[in-house]
Amino acid sequence: MNSNSSAYNLTTTASHHEPLVSQRLLFLRDVQILELCIALFVFVTIHSLRQKKHQGMPVWPFLGMLPSLILAVRSNIYEWLSDILISRNGTFRFKGPWFSTLNCVVTCDPRNVEHILKTRFSIYPKGSYFRETMRDLLGDGIFNADEETWQRQRKTASVEFHSAKFRQLTSQSLHELVHNRLLPVLETSEKIDLQDVLLRLTFDNVCMIAFGVDPGCLSPNLPEIPFAKAFEDATEATAVRFVMPGFVWKLMRSLNLGTEKNLKESIKGVDYFAEEVIRMRKKELSLETETGKRSDLLTIFMGLRDDNGEKFSVKFLRDICVNFILAGRDTSSVALSWFFWLVEKNPEVEEKIMVEICKILEQRDDHGDTKKNMEYEPVFRPEEIKKMDYLQAALSEALRLYPSVPVDHKEVLEDDVFPDGTKLKKGEKVIYAIYAMARMETIWGKDCCEFKPERWLRDGRYTSESAYKFTAFNGGPRLCLGKDFAYYQMKYVAATIIYRYRVRVDVKAGHKVEPKMALTMYMKHGLKVNMVKRSASEIDHYYC
């Protein structure tokens, strides 16, 4: 009885211990798997982070450099890009996720930029990736076109831009807008968003000279213009595509989600405006006589024929409109916004601009009567604007530091090698970072980050830099056709405002100035300023 009992107890004890042993073994196995996972994670992390030394940023399995890009988009992507290029001596390869369209070579080396824009221009078109990404907004317009489509548009626009009639029209329309609309708005508004006002000014200006229509955007009550909002939203949503794998934004577009939904809605507003402009212009043309016809870009393109002898479609004319609005509205107004912000931060520059303006005004021929020259509401003449070398230097310096188009894209058609030794494969995408170029000591010296207009002057006269060192207006065959007009417009507006006002950023309201990620370098929160009217005695001081 006792022996059976003890045997029973041993069996029972053994059966009780078996689950405990099994649980411990399972626990140990789980611990080992966890330790292996942690060890693998640590190894991958260390390996990826070590790539930063050789690649410029961590390279993660499957994701590539995408995590770093996502973090950059949430802050200041242009500064992030500049820091990497500085650490990599001006060129690096961005590695996107596996099977994505984000792989590219990024450079800000002037030798490479000249190679792309001039030396081997024919093998560096915009390319299929750029055109596909931008097509919903820009269509087949000049900024999105290559080869014959681009050449035809450029040739037509070039003839118009260099005509005496066009120069006269631009001068007259700018005078009317500045003195009859801009100044009255500034006089009645102590606190304004100057970027918004300047966008309205350049929008009205480009519509008047390019399409022969006046949208009346810059009116005293600053009316809400649906197109302007739609256009800004569309450029911002389009820019997001460049930092997102192609299959992602295409899926979002098909499902009508997120930024793609916003883009679709915005483009409806853009299309409506452009089609209304075309409809109105066609109606006006049918009523005009040959001698009374206006000369504007849209009218000229309406009179042309395609390769089949047919008139251009409304869709193609729409693309012409949108592209020239992007060129004429955003670039000058955005550049002026950054200019006024930089001048406010550098009062000595503002003083020198005032001295130059007053010196030019003193040269007016008023029979030697100095008092007559001391005008408080001057209308600047074209020849006077041309003499403002220091002002042009200050504007160029603003464009150097904050280019209206901060980056541009190309695609290589055949295997090639950059002057710096970087090898490129056929079909590879190339980005040249214009914003980063200004922050390279190897290009501009140790004072590269300073706002220093004097770097543009030789014996007091403005001297331009190489288009491949200062790429704000592009270079080579794609050099901006409107460069001279842009400078004239910016100088006219800047001189008119600075002579009458001291522009002061509204720091008391906690206004923060930083760039927005879009196709052009908008200020993210606008430019909220106080317009401080100069007194007569203050202006008199500059004539002494």
Buried (B, 14 or more C-beta within 10 A) or exposed (E): EEEEEEEEEEEEEEEEEEEEEEEEEEEEEEEEEEEEEEEEEEEEEEEBEEBBEEBBBBBBEEBBBBBBBEEBBEEBBBBBBBBBBBEBEBBBBBBBBEEBBBBBBBBBBBBBBBBBBBBBBEBBBBBEBBBBBBBBBBBBBBBBBBEEBBEBBBEBBEEBBEEEEBBEBBBEBBBBBBEEBBBEBBEEBEEBBBBBBBBBBBBBBBBBBBBBBBBEBBBEEBEEBEBBEBBBBBBBBBBBBBBBBBEBBBEBBEEEEBBBBBBBBBBEBBBEBBBEBBEEBBEBBEEEEEEEEBBBBBBBBBEEEEEEEEEBEBEBBBBBBBBBBBBBBBBBBBBBBBBBBBBBEBEEBBEBBBEBBBBBBEEEEEEEEEEEBBBEEBEBEEEBBEBBBBBBBBBBBBBBBBBBBBBBBBBBBEEBEBEEEBEBEEEBBBBBBBBBBBBBEEBBEEEBEEBBBEBBBEEEEBEEBEBBBBBBBBBBEBEBBBBBBBBBBBBBBBBBBBBBBBBEBBEEEEBEBEBBBBBBBBBEBBBBBBBEEBEEEEBEEBBE
